[in-house]
Amino acid sequence: MAYDVRIAGTDLHFACDSQQNILDAALKAGIEMPYSCRKGVCGNCAGGIAAGEVQCPPPGDAAEPGQYLFCQCLPMGDLEIVPTAWHRIDPAARKTFSVKVYRNTLAAADVSVLQLRLAAGQRARFKAGQYLQVALPDGSRRSYSMANPPHESDTLQLHIRHVPGGQFTQIVPQLKAGDVLEVELPFGNFELREESAAPMLCVVGGTGFAPVKSLLDDLVKKGIRRAVTLIWGGRDRGGLYLMPAVERWKKTLPGFTFIPAVEDAADAQALGGFHGRVDDAVRAHHSSLDGHEVYCCGAPPMVTAVKKACIEERGLDPHHFFSDVFVPGPAAR
């Protein structure tokens, strides 16, 4: 049975089946609300219910009291919802491509940089910071952010951490030039707010660097001048696997500051960086984040810790914290 879901304060509404979550129904109808993991972990899709009842598991720490995770909520009748934001999208803009491996580089002991090339004449349309899904032979999918900027539209660059026992990551090191993968894109709304001139703080852990690389390369291409601080965390200096990109931004982005945050004390000293976690680096280098925007990417515990440091301890406007949470396992479809 389908129910009617209305966005509070508007005439906009869409149908949602009783066995379909609210986020998926909205996306199917061409209405995009904030989201990232689609697994009830990141909390990006949290919003309010002004009228009606829903069936969903407790959100835990992923949402504030009184909020619901729309990626987990099933309607029990007609609803009126209060998302933090929304806009119309074209569902037909998402495309499936057969792409060929062009280059496969081991950038660190546990990270592959995979370069994919589209067929001649094809172009992939996406926004900096968005991600794609790789289709596997068993029908499951895995999500990876595009690390290249949108103007490099005939190629796709993925930064893939090797997860022990991972169904896809365990075969990534064996992929060679000419191998074919099926991908669908774009997904996600982790993207630059181009209308803003606020200072940007980018906080990433490991391969959370990938979507921020896309954002910053896009800034360079568009000639956008904003103060940018990048905090990139890793266990040791090997985890900061693409330093040439950082060196390039130092030359091409006016007001760019780089802070490596490394847990190995000797490597932190050698890099002239911060010894410790990225959330502690935020606290050490920023007494206030009032008037800033924060773009944060990485594993759920890291993003949660950074969000707490920024909003609760350094005065960041909660609406100016943008995150992409990397959750292992099959992608939500």
JORACOR-V312952 format. One record per residue. RES is the residue in three letters. NEAR is the number of other ideal C-beta (glycine too) atoms within 8 Angstrom. Layout:
# JORACOR-V312952
{{RES & NEAR} {RES & NEAR}}
This chain:
# JORACOR-V312952
{{MET & 4} {ALA & 7} {TYR & 13} {ASP & 10} {VAL & 16} {ARG & 11} {ILE & 13} {ALA & 9} {GLY & 3} {THR & 6} {ASP & 3} {LEU & 8} {HIS & 7} {PHE & 11} {ALA & 9} {CYS & 15} {ASP & 9} {SER & 10} {GLN & 4} {GLN & 9} {ASN & 11} {ILE & 16} {LEU & 12} {ASP & 9} {ALA & 14} {ALA & 15} {LEU & 11} {LYS & 8} {ALA & 9} {GLY & 9} {ILE & 13} {GLU & 11} {MET & 13} {PRO & 9} {TYR & 14} {SER & 12} {CYS & 14} {ARG & 9} {LYS & 9} {GLY & 9} {VAL & 9} {CYS & 15} {GLY & 10} {ASN & 10} {CYS & 15} {ALA & 13} {GLY & 12} {GLY & 9} {ILE & 13} {ALA & 7} {ALA & 6} {GLY & 10} {GLU & 8} {VAL & 12} {GLN & 7} {CYS & 9} {PRO & 5} {PRO & 3} {PRO & 14} {GLY & 5} {ASP & 6} {ALA & 10} {ALA & 10} {GLU & 5} {PRO & 3} {GLY & 4} {GLN & 10} {TYR & 13} {LEU & 14} {PHE & 16} {CYS & 15} {GLN & 10} {CYS & 13} {LEU & 11} {PRO & 15} {MET & 9} {GLY & 7} {ASP & 10} {LEU & 16} {GLU & 12} {ILE & 14} {VAL & 9} {PRO & 11} {THR & 7} {ALA & 6} {TRP & 9} {HIS & 6} {ARG & 6} {ILE & 9} {ASP & 6} {PRO & 9} {ALA & 4} {ALA & 8} {ARG & 8} {LYS & 8} {THR & 7} {PHE & 12} {SER & 8} {VAL & 13} {LYS & 12} {VAL & 16} {TYR & 8} {ARG & 8} {ASN & 13} {THR & 7} {LEU & 8} {ALA & 9} {ALA & 8} {ALA & 5} {ASP & 5} {VAL & 15} {SER & 12} {VAL & 15} {LEU & 13} {GLN & 12} {LEU & 14} {ARG & 10} {LEU & 12} {ALA & 8} {ALA & 3} {GLY & 4} {GLN & 8} {ARG & 7} {ALA & 12} {ARG & 8} {PHE & 10} {LYS & 8} {ALA & 13} {GLY & 14} {GLN & 17} {TYR & 14} {LEU & 16} {GLN & 13} {VAL & 12} {ALA & 10} {LEU & 10} {PRO & 3} {ASP & 5} {GLY & 5} {SER & 8} {ARG & 11} {ARG & 12} {SER & 10} {TYR & 11} {SER & 17} {MET & 16} {ALA & 12} {ASN & 10} {PRO & 9} {PRO & 10} {HIS & 6} {GLU & 8} {SER & 9} {ASP & 8} {THR & 11} {LEU & 14} {GLN & 13} {LEU & 13} {HIS & 18} {ILE & 13} {ARG & 9} {HIS & 12} {VAL & 8} {PRO & 4} {GLY & 5} {GLY & 9} {GLN & 9} {PHE & 10} {THR & 11} {GLN & 10} {ILE & 7} {VAL & 12} {PRO & 9} {GLN & 5} {LEU & 10} {LYS & 7} {ALA & 8} {GLY & 6} {ASP & 8} {VAL & 8} {LEU & 12} {GLU & 10} {VAL & 13} {GLU & 12} {LEU & 15} {PRO & 13} {PHE & 10} {GLY & 12} {ASN & 7} {PHE & 14} {GLU & 10} {LEU & 10} {ARG & 7} {GLU & 6} {GLU & 3} {SER & 7} {ALA & 3} {ALA & 9} {PRO & 10} {MET & 12} {LEU & 14} {CYS & 14} {VAL & 16} {VAL & 15} {GLY & 12} {GLY & 12} {THR & 9} {GLY & 15} {PHE & 14} {ALA & 15} {PRO & 16} {VAL & 14} {LYS & 13} {SER & 17} {LEU & 14} {LEU & 14} {ASP & 12} {ASP & 13} {LEU & 12} {VAL & 10} {LYS & 8} {LYS & 7} {GLY & 5} {ILE & 6} {ARG & 5} {ARG & 11} {ALA & 7} {VAL & 14} {THR & 13} {LEU & 14} {ILE & 16} {TRP & 14} {GLY & 17} {GLY & 14} {ARG & 7} {ASP & 9} {ARG & 11} {GLY & 9} {GLY & 12} {LEU & 13} {TYR & 11} {LEU & 11} {MET & 7} {PRO & 6} {ALA & 10} {VAL & 12} {GLU & 8} {ARG & 8} {TRP & 14} {LYS & 9} {LYS & 5} {THR & 6} {LEU & 10} {PRO & 4} {GLY & 8} {PHE & 10} {THR & 8} {PHE & 10} {ILE & 12} {PRO & 15} {ALA & 16} {VAL & 17} {GLU & 10} {ASP & 9} {ALA & 6} {ALA & 6} {ASP & 10} {ALA & 15} {GLN & 8} {ALA & 7} {LEU & 10} {GLY & 5} {GLY & 9} {PHE & 13} {HIS & 9} {GLY & 8} {ARG & 10} {VAL & 16} {ASP & 12} {ASP & 11} {ALA & 15} {VAL & 16} {ARG & 10} {ALA & 7} {HIS & 9} {HIS & 10} {SER & 3} {SER & 6} {LEU & 12} {ASP & 8} {GLY & 5} {HIS & 12} {GLU & 11} {VAL & 15} {TYR & 15} {CYS & 17} {CYS & 18} {GLY & 14} {ALA & 10} {PRO & 11} {PRO & 6} {MET & 15} {VAL & 14} {THR & 9} {ALA & 11} {VAL & 14} {LYS & 11} {LYS & 10} {ALA & 13} {CYS & 15} {ILE & 11} {GLU & 5} {GLU & 8} {ARG & 13} {GLY & 7} {LEU & 12} {ASP & 6} {PRO & 6} {HIS & 5} {HIS & 10} {PHE & 12} {PHE & 10} {SER & 13} {ASP & 15} {VAL & 14} {PHE & 11} {VAL & 9} {PRO & 5} {GLY & 4} {PRO & 6} {ALA & 9} {ALA & 7} {ARG & 4}}
